[in-house]
């Protein structure tokens, strides 16, 4: 597992952890913060403390993006989207209504590209990541694939001709590119 840590370790203090605790409403993240408060007073190796701190910071960033998305209002539910997906020598064109969920888009991709079932996936659309999200400990802590396609694309500010990524099977690290070929009025 490759985790990029800065050149220097961050000095973890109870004050920093208290600030992070005020930034989250998530019970799991709060529990991790409480655990790390105990760890900083122990003889546990510094690496474990640094990894825990990084994990907490990433969870809070993810929580902020979820909150940001909750505030966004979309009017692209009644659009029909045409995508081209390509990579690994495979290519497919997919048409899907904007009111369908990202998990429905995943199912179409899985079918069109004959992908093996049962693997984790995510869509990297603009600054957002939608999908069955895991942290570096491979714990599923959120499922952001229940957003509609229209919502995800409009919230991300994408338009015809733009590309985004579809990441599949995290162990094999299979990455496909998706291009928005067309956005049509009306669901079909």
N, C-alpha and C positions, 0 to 999 in steps of 0.2 A: 504494500500500500504506500503510495507516494503522497505525502502531505507536504505542501509547501509552507514552510514556516519562514518567517523573516530571517534576516541575517542574525538578528539578536532575539533572544527570548523576551517576551513581554513580562514586565514585573506585575504579577497578579497580586492585588491587594483586596482586602475586604471592602474598601471604599469603591473600587472599580466594580466589584461584584454587586454591591448595593445599587450603583447607578444602572447596571444592566438589568437588575431585578425590577427597577422602576419602569423599564422600557418594554416589559413583556407582560402579557396577561395569561400566557400559556402555562398551564400547571406543570407539564413535563419539563419545560425550560426552567421554571422556578425551582423544581426539584433538583435539576442538574446544578443550578447555582448554589443551592444549599449544600449539596454534596461537595462541590468545589471549595466552599468556605471551610469545610471540615478538612479537606485535603491539604489546603495551604498551610495548615497548622501541623500537618503530619510529616513523616519522613518519606512519604511517597515520592518516587522519582519525579524530577522536574518535567521530564518529557510528558508524563501522563497529565500533569497539571496543565501544561501548555496545550495539549490536545483537547482536553476538556474545555478550556477557555475558548479555543478556536471553534469548537462545536457549538458552544452557547452563542457566540457572536453570529455564526452562520444561521442558527435557528431564529434568532431575533431579526436578522435581515430578511429571512424568508417570511416571517410573520408580518413584517412591515409591508412587503409586497402583496400579501394576501389582503391586508387591510386597505391598501391602495386600490386593489381590484374591486373590493366591496363597494367603493364609492363611485366607480365608473358605471355609466349608463350607456348601453349600446342600442343602436337601432338597426343593426345588421342581421337580425334574426331572420328577416324575410328575404335574404339574398341567397343566391345559389353560387357556390364556390367551385372553381375548376382549378385543380392542382396538377402539377407534374412532380412526381417523386422519382429521384434517380440516385444511383450509387451502386457500387459493387457490381457493375455491369448489368444492373437491372433498371428498368424504367417502366412507369405506369402513369396513366392519366386518371385522375379520380374526380368525380363530380359529387358534391354533397351539399345539402341545404345548411344554411347558417344556423338554424335552430337546433341542429344535431350536436351532440356532445363530442368533445375531443376523443373520448373512449370509442365513439362510433367511427370516427375518422381512423383511429388506430386499427379497429377491426377490419375496415376496408383495406387499409395498407397491408395488414397481415395476410388477408386473402389475396390481394393483387400480386404481392411479391412472394407469396408462398413461404412466409416466415414461420419458424417453429413456434408453436404456442407456449404460453407459460413464462415468458420473459418480461422483465421490467422494461419500461420505455418512458421517454419524455419528449415533449416538443419544446424546443428552444426558440421562442417566438419573440423577437425584439429583446427587451430586457427581462422578460419573464420566462420562467420554466414551468411548463404544465405537464403533469403526468404523475405516475406513481413515483414519488420522490423518496429517495433514501439518503441518509447521511453516510459518512465514511464508515460507520459501524454497521452499515447495511440494515438499519432499522427503518421500516416504513413509518414515517411520522405524519404524512399528509397525502392526500390523493387529490391533486388539482386537475384531474382529467374530467371532472364533472361540469366544467365550464362549456358553454356553447362555442362552436367554431367562430361564429360571427362576433361574439363578445371578445374572444381571445385575440382575434386578428385586429379588430377595431381598437381595443385597449392598447395593443402593441404599436399602433400607428402604421401598420403595413398596408400596402396598396398593390395593384396589379404590377407584376414584374419583380416584386420583392421576393427574396429568398428567406427561408428559415430552416432550422435543422430538426430532423427526427432522429433521435438516438435510441437504439434498441439493443437488448441483450448486453447489459453493462459488463458482464464478464468477458465477452468477445469484443465489446466496444464497437458496435456496428453503427455507423453514422451515415444517414442519407440526407440529401438536400431536397427541399420542397420549394417549388416556385409557384406563385399565384399567377395562373394564366388568365383568369377572368373572374370577375365578380358581376353577376347578373341579377337583375331585379326579379323577385318572385321565386318561390320554392318550387322545385320540380322533382 
